[in-house]
Amino acid sequence: MWEDVKNLITEFFSTHRDRKIGFTLGLIVGAAILVFGFFNTLFAFFCGVIGLYIGSRFDRGDDLIERTLKRLEKILPENIQHW
């Protein structure tokens, strides 16, 4: 009987990778909400998503800093621009 349970658990974790990842992420998010609170966890998640977006742009080879500076030149008045 224990061998069957062991085989079932081994098969579950080897074939259902997405379920395992979802379960683990759910546990982490739930623990973070319990420990830090909902809005602090939401803020950390939001910062992580922004970091993921910026990192993916750098990985693609985009010159994100130069594009940001050009956008700021268009938005900001000339007396504020220091570069």
N, C-alpha and C positions, 0 to 999 in steps of 0.2 A: 504494500500500500504506500509506504513512504517513498519507494522508488517511483511510483506513478505520480505522486505529488511533485517530486523533484523534477521529473521529466516534463510535467505540465508547466512548472515555473520556468524551467530552462527554455522550453519552446516559446512561452509567452514573451520572455525578454529577448529572445533571439529573432522572433518574427514580427513582433509588434513594436517596432522602434519608436514610431510616432506617439503611440499611446504612453510609452514609458517616458518620453520627453515631456509630453503634456502633463502627466501625473506629477513628475518631478517639479516642473515649473509651477504647477498649481500649489504644491506644498510649499515651495519657496515664497510665492506671492502671499499665500495665506499666513505663513509665519511672519513675513515682513509686516503685513497689516496688523497682526496681533501685537507685534513688538513695537513698531514705530508709529502706527496709526495709518488711517486711510490716505489722508492728503499728503503726508510725508512720503508714503510709498508711491503715490501717484506722481509726485514731483520727481522722485528718483527715477521712476520709469520714463517720464517725459524727458529728463536729461539724458538718459541712456539712449532713447530713440533719436534725439538730436545728435548725440555723439556717433551713433551708428550711421546716420545720414551723412555727416561730415566726413567720417572715415571712408565711407563707400565712394564719396566724390573724390577724395584724395587717391584712392586705389585706382579709380578710372583715369587718373592723370589730369583731372581738371585743376586749373589754377584758381582755386576758390578764393584765396586771399586777394589776388589781383582783381577778380571780378567783384568782390565785396567792396574794395576801395573805389572802383569805378562807379558802383551804384551809390556809395556814400557821397561822392563828388557831385552827382546829379541831385541828391536829396538835400544835402546840407548847404546852407548859405556860405558864400566865399569867406566871410570873416571867421567862420568856425573851422574851416579846413586848415590843417596844420601840416599836411604832407605835400 
